[in-house]
């Protein structure tokens, strides 16, 4: 590179910088796509979690009371 003129050296560096810039733009676009995909997946999982919680709440409401009557409590061994 020492036999290149200063203008040629600058031109070469600018070309490399432009290539790197385009590469970074592509990478950035891919990362934004990944963010969008993950956000959609997160929203879907949150929705599924909410539905599951609602189903659990319905099932819990159908369970008998936690404090059974004294007649239903198990006694010790005879």
C-alpha positions as CSV (number, residue, x, y, z in Angstrom):
1,X,0.0,0.0,0.0
2,X,3.0,2.3,0.3
3,X,3.3,2.7,-3.5
4,X,-0.3,4.1,-3.6
5,X,-0.8,7.9,-3.7
6,X,-2.5,9.5,-0.8
7,X,-5.7,9.9,-2.9
8,X,-5.6,6.2,-3.9
9,X,-5.2,5.3,-0.2
10,X,-8.1,7.5,0.8
11,X,-10.2,6.1,-2.0
12,X,-9.5,2.6,-0.9
13,X,-10.3,3.4,2.7
14,X,-13.6,5.1,1.7
15,X,-14.5,2.0,-0.5
16,X,-13.9,-0.3,2.5
17,X,-15.9,2.0,4.8
18,X,-18.8,2.0,2.3
19,X,-18.7,-1.8,2.2
20,X,-18.7,-2.0,5.9
21,X,-21.5,0.5,6.1
22,X,-23.7,-1.6,3.7
23,X,-22.9,-4.7,5.7
24,X,-23.9,-3.0,9.0
25,X,-27.1,-1.8,7.4
26,X,-28.0,-5.4,6.4
27,X,-27.2,-6.7,9.8
28,X,-29.3,-3.9,11.4
29,X,-32.2,-4.7,9.2
30,X,-32.0,-8.4,10.2
31,X,-31.8,-7.5,13.8
32,X,-34.9,-5.4,13.5
33,X,-36.7,-8.3,11.9
34,X,-35.6,-10.5,14.7
35,X,-36.9,-8.0,17.3
36,X,-40.3,-7.8,15.5
37,X,-40.5,-11.6,15.4
38,X,-39.6,-11.9,19.1
39,X,-42.1,-9.2,20.0
40,X,-44.9,-11.1,18.2
41,X,-43.9,-14.3,19.9
42,X,-43.9,-12.6,23.3
43,X,-47.4,-11.1,22.6
44,X,-48.6,-14.6,21.6
45,X,-47.1,-16.2,24.7
46,X,-48.7,-13.4,26.9
47,X,-52.0,-14.1,25.4
48,X,-51.7,-17.9,25.9
49,X,-50.6,-17.3,29.5
50,X,-53.6,-15.1,30.1
51,X,-56.0,-17.7,28.7
52,X,-54.4,-20.4,30.8
53,X,-54.7,-18.3,33.9
54,X,-58.4,-17.8,33.2
55,X,-58.9,-21.5,32.8
56,X,-57.0,-22.2,36.1
57,X,-59.2,-19.6,37.8
58,X,-62.3,-21.3,36.6
59,X,-61.0,-24.7,37.8
60,X,-60.1,-23.2,41.2
61,X,-63.6,-21.7,41.6
62,X,-65.1,-25.2,41.0
63,X,-63.0,-26.9,43.7
64,X,-64.7,-27.5,47.0
65,X,-63.8,-25.3,50.0
66,X,-60.3,-25.8,51.4
67,X,-61.6,-26.2,55.0
68,X,-63.6,-29.4,55.1
69,X,-66.2,-30.0,57.8
70,X,-65.1,-31.8,61.0
71,X,-67.1,-34.9,59.9
72,X,-64.9,-35.2,56.8
73,X,-61.5,-34.8,58.4
74,X,-59.6,-38.1,58.6
75,X,-59.1,-39.5,62.1
76,X,-55.9,-41.2,63.4
77,X,-55.4,-45.0,63.2
78,X,-57.9,-47.0,65.3
